[in-house]
Amino acid sequence: RSSSDSQRGQGQGQGQGQGQGVPSTMHGDDDHGGGGGGGDGSGGSGLLCYTPMLHARRFLDDATYRQQRFVTCPEERLASGGLIAQFCGNDCATLVGAARYVEDQVDAVDLNLGCPENIAMKGNYGSFLLRQPDISVGIVQAWTGAGGVKVPVTCKIRLFDEGSPDPQQRGLQGTLNFVRELEAAGASAICVHGRNRHQKGIKTGKASWDAIARVKEVVSIPVIANGGIECYDDVVKCLSYTGADAVMSAEALLENPALFNGYYGVNGFNGINGFDRYGSSNGNGDRRERGRGSCGYELRQCGFAVEYLRYATLYPPSDFYKVSQSYATLIV
């Protein structure tokens, strides 16, 4: 799962749950999982969890796929600000049918328009659907209209690239026109990754917070900023710079799942004996502050690993015991 922080300058969410702070690992890319939403940052209400990206056609047609890919629990929604099911696809009826399977178990459904991978290009979904904005808008209308779903609808997008010959359908102007259409179609929130679909791998480059700020100016619904988040300071800076209502992160949470709690980065597996959950040992078992303002204690990755495996034991995926029971027993 991935999470977001919606508290400007605070973000001290402390909720416990399967999804909180456990990022999606589908492709190691923010566009396959993330979060956003309201809340005051106290307790779990300042965080949202998103599912990994679910392929709508397979989710609709394949019961085994549904069972394996959509795994949740009541604690996941109670401990965070909510759970959002993230779908990809390009057919309205298929996406409506898939979303209906989960609408009673989530707080919103999200249309992924951000995935830049080759598989998305082959399937004509994710960021490649931005080349056909009418289809994307039609999906949102199908979800929000009569016969749609009974939960709010959100969208995750990337910036438009410069490939269209129509200046109204490319770059920043194309992006601004598109988000207006999504809002008019009934979207309740929009997450904007400040890069276009070509910015990946060695071409990733810097995320444009300026573009996200412009999106925030032209819509009245909540905007979730994504891209360029590596530490807690970036969360604070991004919220201030863009005026966004929330910040999404995925990759940074893989290294530091407590990022939104205000804790700084992690030490490796040095000194496994004697670590504690919220600090590093000074040899006497005492925690020591890192002197980085309000960001708290350094955390050790070994502690994260143990905690993660404990959650995996409590909430196992369908094949967990078959594959990993011996390793979990050994470590935990």
MOHUKA-V596040 format. One record per run of one state. SS is the DSSP state (~ for helix, > for strand, _ for the rest). FROM is the first residue (numbers start at 1). TO is the last residue. If there is no record, write none. Layout:
# MOHUKA-V596040
ss=<SS SS>
from=<FROM FROM>
to=<TO TO>
This chain:
# MOHUKA-V596040
ss=<_ > _ ~ _ ~ _ > _ > ~ _ ~ _ ~ _ > _ ~ _ > _ ~ _ ~ _ > _ ~ _ ~ _ > _ ~ _ ~ _ > _ ~ _ > _ ~ _ ~ _ > _ > _ > _ > _ ~ _ > _ > ~ _ ~ _>
from=<1 2 6 30 33 43 47 49 51 54 56 62 63 70 74 80 83 89 92 101 108 114 118 124 126 145 152 160 167 170 171 186 189 197 201 204 209 219 222 227 232 243 246 250 251 256 259 262 266 268 276 277 279 280 289 290 293 296 297 298 299 301 315 320 332>
to=<1 5 29 32 42 46 48 50 53 55 61 62 69 73 79 82 88 91 100 107 113 117 123 125 144 151 159 166 169 170 185 188 196 200 203 208 218 221 226 231 242 245 249 250 255 258 261 265 267 275 276 278 279 288 289 292 295 296 297 298 300 314 319 331 332>
